[in-house]
């Protein structure tokens, strides 16, 4: 399900925005910023369809990782279209950048890097690049929006606000981009947290509905997003000593500047040990990364055989697509293939 659908029954200022956008020097980037339930994706859909009706080629950049329109979830996606569409969910991603979470608060680096790289690609391919963003505009969210805008340098930033809640943000952005402020439509829909979770569940389920399980040899790939598989393997003697010292059952361990161990039992309090709970690896999201650093698709980690350095991963990618992978990146959300979210992990958890 998607909240946003194309309609021309919009406030008059949307048509005024369209005329402003048509006069921008091309290629042009337009970033849309607003709080939760402000109608950002609906505005993006309206603007894209109106531009397409004038014969322009449009790239949509979906960076709303919490309420993703373009699959797969937990990524930033770029799609290219020159044909009308009713909802962004109809569109297929041209390129994705892996974030690995549904919340940007601990993933500023991934979010701003993904937006910049995909916006640059969109500029090469389209007349207009329209960037949809999250509703995270308070506190650290302001910094995230500023970082995106400074790196992307959009020709126009469109703000959706109910009253004047974004005025501080608007003033700060005027120094490096043209801005335009619109009122939130009275028809904008509000969704509860549980409803948002339900919508995400549908998206996860849709993405993984044709998934199959693969045995992946981890030794063939760069492993990122985790301290696992980095450094020297701990010796049997070190394993025995660490188990006795911390009262753990250890499945695997590595030593670099500190010990990283995967085990079962209560987490050690000492800061010189990076402890990873074995159970929290089950159903963890991973990204399959290509030579360019883009995400070819995502998978659900089912099991790691540490002795053989192999993993069972469920993904809708096909065997021929997997041949283009050079890196497997660990995310920070656990989810089942039926779409049920099992929880978020902290940045430091792996």
C-alpha positions as CSV (number, residue, x, y, z in Angstrom):
1,X,0.0,0.0,0.0
2,X,1.1,3.6,-0.7
3,X,-0.3,6.8,0.6
4,X,0.7,8.8,-2.5
5,X,-1.4,8.6,-5.7
6,X,-1.4,11.0,-8.6
7,X,-4.1,13.6,-8.6
8,X,-4.6,17.0,-10.1
9,X,-7.0,18.0,-7.4
10,X,-4.4,20.0,-5.5
11,X,-4.0,23.4,-3.9
12,X,-3.2,26.2,-6.4
13,X,0.3,26.7,-5.1
14,X,1.2,23.3,-6.5
15,X,0.6,24.5,-10.0
16,X,2.5,27.7,-9.2
17,X,5.4,25.4,-8.2
18,X,5.2,23.5,-11.5
19,X,5.5,26.7,-13.5
20,X,8.6,27.7,-11.4
21,X,10.2,24.3,-11.9
22,X,9.6,24.4,-15.7
23,X,11.7,27.6,-15.9
24,X,14.7,26.1,-14.1
25,X,17.9,25.6,-16.1
26,X,18.1,21.9,-16.9
27,X,19.2,19.5,-15.6
28,X,17.7,20.6,-12.3
29,X,17.4,19.0,-8.9
30,X,14.4,19.7,-6.7
31,X,14.4,18.5,-3.1
32,X,11.2,18.2,-1.1
33,X,11.3,18.7,2.7
34,X,8.5,18.4,5.2
35,X,7.5,16.8,8.4
36,X,5.7,13.5,8.8
37,X,2.4,13.2,6.9
38,X,2.9,16.5,5.1
39,X,2.3,15.1,1.7
40,X,5.8,15.0,0.3
41,X,5.4,11.9,-1.8
42,X,2.1,13.1,-3.1
43,X,3.7,16.4,-4.2
44,X,6.6,14.5,-5.8
45,X,4.1,12.3,-7.7
46,X,2.1,15.3,-8.9
47,X,5.2,17.3,-10.0
48,X,6.8,14.3,-11.8
49,X,3.6,13.6,-13.8
50,X,3.1,17.2,-14.7
51,X,6.7,17.4,-16.0
52,X,6.3,14.1,-17.9
53,X,3.2,15.6,-19.6
54,X,5.4,18.4,-20.9
55,X,7.7,15.9,-22.4
56,X,10.5,16.0,-19.8
57,X,12.4,13.0,-18.6
58,X,12.2,12.7,-14.8
59,X,14.3,10.9,-12.2
60,X,12.8,10.2,-8.8
61,X,15.1,9.8,-5.9
62,X,13.3,8.0,-3.0
63,X,15.3,8.6,0.2
64,X,12.4,8.2,2.7
65,X,13.9,5.0,4.1
66,X,11.2,4.8,6.8
67,X,8.2,4.9,4.4
68,X,9.8,3.7,1.2
69,X,7.8,3.9,-2.0
70,X,10.2,2.3,-4.4
71,X,11.5,-1.2,-3.5
72,X,13.6,-2.5,-1.9
73,X,13.2,-1.1,1.7
74,X,16.2,0.1,3.7
75,X,17.8,1.6,0.6
76,X,17.8,4.9,-1.2
77,X,16.5,4.4,-4.8
78,X,16.7,6.2,-8.1
79,X,14.2,5.5,-10.9
80,X,13.9,7.0,-14.3
81,X,10.6,7.6,-16.1
82,X,9.2,9.4,-19.1
83,X,5.7,7.8,-18.8
84,X,2.8,8.8,-16.5
85,X,2.3,6.8,-13.3
86,X,-0.3,6.7,-10.5
87,X,2.0,5.8,-7.6
88,X,5.8,5.6,-7.2
89,X,5.4,2.0,-6.1
90,X,4.7,1.1,-9.7
91,X,8.2,2.2,-10.7
92,X,11.3,-0.1,-10.6
93,X,14.6,1.2,-9.2
94,X,17.4,1.8,-11.7
95,X,20.0,2.0,-8.9
96,X,19.9,1.6,-5.1
97,X,22.2,2.6,-2.3
98,X,22.2,0.4,0.9
99,X,21.4,2.1,4.2
100,X,20.5,-1.0,6.1
101,X,17.9,0.6,8.4
102,X,14.5,2.3,8.4
103,X,15.7,5.2,10.5
104,X,18.4,7.7,9.5
105,X,19.4,8.8,13.0
106,X,22.5,6.5,13.1
107,X,23.1,6.4,9.4
108,X,23.8,10.0,8.3
109,X,26.9,8.9,6.3
110,X,25.0,6.3,4.3
111,X,22.0,8.6,3.7
112,X,23.9,11.6,2.5
113,X,26.3,9.5,0.4
114,X,23.5,7.6,-1.2
115,X,21.5,10.8,-2.0
116,X,24.5,12.6,-3.5
117,X,25.6,9.6,-5.6
118,X,22.2,8.9,-7.0
119,X,21.4,12.6,-7.6
120,X,24.6,12.9,-9.7
121,X,23.5,9.9,-11.7
122,X,20.0,11.3,-12.1
123,X,21.4,14.5,-13.5
124,X,23.2,12.6,-16.2
125,X,20.1,10.8,-17.3
126,X,17.1,13.1,-16.8
127,X,15.9,16.7,-17.2
128,X,14.7,16.9,-13.6
129,X,15.7,15.0,-10.5
130,X,13.1,15.1,-7.8
131,X,14.3,14.1,-4.3
132,X,11.8,12.8,-1.7
133,X,13.0,12.9,1.9
134,X,12.1,11.6,5.3
135,X,9.8,13.4,7.7
136,X,12.8,13.7,10.1
137,X,13.1,17.5,10.4
138,X,13.5,18.1,14.2
139,X,16.7,18.2,16.2
140,X,19.4,16.1,14.4
141,X,17.0,15.8,11.5
142,X,17.7,19.4,10.6
143,X,21.4,18.6,10.4
144,X,20.7,15.7,8.1
145,X,18.6,17.9,5.7
146,X,21.4,20.5,5.7
147,X,24.0,18.0,4.9
148,X,21.9,16.6,2.0
149,X,21.3,20.1,0.6
150,X,24.9,21.2,1.0
151,X,26.2,18.1,-0.9
152,X,23.5,17.8,-3.5
153,X,23.1,21.6,-4.1
154,X,19.6,21.4,-5.5
155,X,18.4,24.2,-7.8
156,X,15.2,24.4,-5.7
157,X,14.2,23.2,-2.3
158,X,10.4,23.0,-1.7
159,X,9.2,23.1,1.9
160,X,5.8,21.8,3.1
161,X,4.7,23.3,6.4
162,X,1.5,23.6,8.3
163,X,2.2,27.0,9.8
164,X,5.8,28.3,10.3
165,X,7.5,25.3,11.9
166,X,10.2,25.1,9.2
167,X,11.0,28.8,9.0
168,X,14.4,28.5,10.7
169,X,15.3,25.7,8.4
170,X,14.2,27.6,5.3
171,X,16.3,30.7,6.3
172,X,19.4,28.6,6.7
173,X,19.0,26.9,3.3
174,X,18.5,30.2,1.4
175,X,22.3,30.7,1.4
176,X,23.0,27.9,-1.0
177,X,19.7,27.2,-2.8
178,X,16.5,28.8,-4.0
179,X,13.6,27.9,-1.7
180,X,9.8,27.8,-2.0
181,X,7.4,27.2,0.8
182,X,4.0,25.5,0.3
183,X,1.2,24.8,2.7
184,X,0.4,21.3,3.7
185,X,-2.8,20.2,1.9
186,X,-5.9,19.8,4.0
187,X,-6.2,16.4,2.3
188,X,-2.9,15.1,3.5
189,X,-3.4,11.8,5.4
190,X,-2.1,11.2,8.9
191,X,-1.0,7.7,9.8
192,X,-0.3,6.2,13.2
193,X,3.0,4.5,14.1
194,X,1.3,1.1,14.0
195,X,-0.2,1.8,10.5
196,X,3.2,2.8,9.3
197,X,4.7,-0.4,10.5
198,X,1.9,-2.3,8.8
199,X,2.6,-0.5,5.5
200,X,6.3,-1.4,5.9
201,X,5.4,-5.0,6.5
202,X,3.6,-5.1,3.2
203,X,6.6,-3.7,1.4
204,X,9.0,-6.2,3.0
205,X,6.7,-9.0,2.1
206,X,6.3,-7.8,-1.5
207,X,10.0,-7.6,-2.0
208,X,10.8,-11.1,-0.6
209,X,7.7,-12.9,-2.0
210,X,9.8,-14.7,-4.6
211,X,13.0,-15.1,-2.6
212,X,15.1,-18.2,-2.5
213,X,17.9,-19.4,-0.2
214,X,21.5,-19.4,-1.2
215,X,24.6,-20.7,0.5
216,X,27.1,-17.9,0.2
217,X,30.9,-18.3,0.6
218,X,31.8,-15.3,2.7
219,X,35.5,-15.7,2.0
220,X,34.9,-14.6,-1.6
221,X,33.5,-11.1,-0.7
222,X,34.5,-8.0,1.1
223,X,32.5,-8.0,4.4
224,X,31.4,-4.6,5.7
225,X,29.1,-3.0,8.2
226,X,30.5,-5.3,11.0
227,X,33.7,-6.1,12.8
228,X,33.2,-9.8,12.1
229,X,35.6,-11.5,9.8
230,X,38.2,-8.7,10.2
231,X,41.6,-9.5,11.8
232,X,43.1,-12.8,12.8
233,X,40.9,-15.7,14.0
234,X,41.3,-16.3,17.7
235,X,43.1,-19.5,18.6
236,X,41.4,-22.4,20.4
237,X,43.4,-21.4,23.5
238,X,42.1,-17.9,23.4
239,X,38.6,-19.1,22.8
240,X,38.7,-21.3,25.9
241,X,40.2,-18.5,28.0
242,X,37.6,-16.0,26.9
243,X,34.7,-18.5,27.6
244,X,36.0,-19.1,31.1
245,X,36.7,-15.4,31.7
246,X,33.3,-14.1,30.6
247,X,31.0,-17.2,31.1
248,X,30.2,-17.4,27.4
249,X,29.7,-19.9,24.7
250,X,31.8,-18.6,21.8
251,X,31.1,-19.5,18.2
252,X,33.8,-17.4,16.6
253,X,36.2,-14.6,17.3
254,X,38.8,-12.3,15.7
255,X,41.5,-10.1,17.1
256,X,42.5,-6.7,15.7
257,X,42.9,-3.8,18.0
258,X,40.5,-5.5,20.3
259,X,38.7,-8.9,20.4
260,X,35.4,-9.3,18.5
261,X,33.5,-12.4,19.6
262,X,30.2,-14.0,18.6
263,X,28.6,-16.0,21.3
264,X,25.7,-16.8,23.6
265,X,25.3,-15.4,27.1
266,X,25.2,-12.1,28.9
267,X,27.2,-9.3,27.2
268,X,30.6,-8.6,28.9
269,X,30.8,-5.2,30.4
270,X,34.5,-4.6,29.5
271,X,34.9,-2.0,26.7
272,X,37.9,-3.9,25.2
273,X,35.6,-6.7,24.0
274,X,33.2,-6.3,21.1
275,X,30.6,-8.9,21.9
276,X,28.0,-9.9,19.2
277,X,25.0,-11.9,20.4
278,X,24.6,-14.9,18.0
279,X,20.8,-14.8,18.2
280,X,20.7,-11.2,16.9
281,X,22.3,-12.3,13.6
282,X,19.3,-14.3,12.7
283,X,17.0,-12.5,10.2
284,X,19.4,-9.6,9.9
285,X,19.2,-7.6,6.7
286,X,22.2,-7.6,4.4
287,X,23.0,-5.7,1.2
288,X,24.6,-7.1,-1.9
289,X,27.0,-4.5,-3.2
290,X,28.4,-4.2,-6.7
291,X,31.8,-2.9,-8.0
292,X,30.5,0.7,-8.1
293,X,29.2,0.6,-4.5
294,X,25.6,0.4,-5.4
295,X,23.2,-2.1,-3.9
296,X,22.0,-4.8,-6.3
297,X,19.5,-6.1,-3.8
298,X,19.0,-7.1,-0.2
299,X,18.8,-10.4,1.7
300,X,17.9,-11.9,5.0
301,X,20.7,-13.6,6.9
302,X,19.4,-17.0,8.1
303,X,22.5,-18.7,9.4
304,X,26.3,-18.3,9.5
305,X,28.6,-21.4,9.6
306,X,31.6,-19.7,11.1
307,X,33.9,-22.8,10.7
308,X,33.3,-22.9,6.9
309,X,32.8,-19.1,6.6
310,X,29.5,-19.7,4.7
311,X,26.1,-18.1,5.2
312,X,22.5,-19.0,4.3
313,X,20.9,-15.9,2.9
314,X,17.4,-15.5,1.5
315,X,17.0,-13.0,-1.4
316,X,14.9,-12.5,-4.5
317,X,18.1,-12.0,-6.5
318,X,18.9,-14.6,-9.1
319,X,22.1,-16.6,-9.5
320,X,23.3,-14.5,-12.5
321,X,22.7,-11.3,-10.5
322,X,24.7,-12.7,-7.6
323,X,27.8,-13.0,-9.9
324,X,28.0,-9.2,-9.9
325,X,28.4,-8.9,-6.1
326,X,31.8,-7.9,-4.7
327,X,30.7,-7.0,-1.1
328,X,28.2,-8.1,1.5
329,X,27.2,-5.3,3.9
330,X,25.5,-5.9,7.2
331,X,22.5,-3.8,8.1
332,X,20.9,-2.9,11.4
333,X,17.4,-4.2,11.2
334,X,16.0,-7.7,11.7
335,X,13.1,-8.7,9.6
336,X,11.4,-11.9,8.4
337,X,10.4,-12.7,4.8
338,X,6.7,-12.4,5.8
339,X,7.5,-8.7,6.5
340,X,7.4,-8.9,10.3
341,X,10.1,-6.6,11.8
342,X,12.0,-8.1,14.7
343,X,13.8,-5.0,15.9
344,X,16.6,-2.5,15.2
345,X,20.2,-2.9,16.2
346,X,22.4,-0.1,17.4
347,X,25.3,1.0,15.2
348,X,27.8,-0.6,17.7
349,X,26.0,-3.9,17.9
350,X,28.1,-5.5,15.1
